[in-house]
Amino acid sequence: MIPAPGLYLVHLDADARPDAADPLGLVELAPGLYLVETGLDRSRLYHAVKRRYAPRRLLVAPLATAPKFKGMAPGALKWLRARGYA
């Protein structure tokens, strides 16, 4: 059984910037702050980000609902709406 996708907030130091071809699907909100929708649980996502980017600082937090935000990267709200979160 494949788990339902979950929405996560990821913060990693700005030196560890994912590129456009990021296989984890991180969507940048602001430098170092990302959203991701994934079927991975929190622990597996944490370790996948840690292995791929080797950040000095890392936070992975599940979100029960879409966050409210202002002044974030263009397209972030559109990305959430396309997935039915906002």
Buried (B, 14 or more C-beta within 10 A) or exposed (E): EEEEEBBBBBBBBEEBBBEEEBEBEBBBBEEBBBBBBBEBEEEEBBEBBBEBBEBEEBBBEEBEEBBEBEEBBEEBBEBBEEBEBB
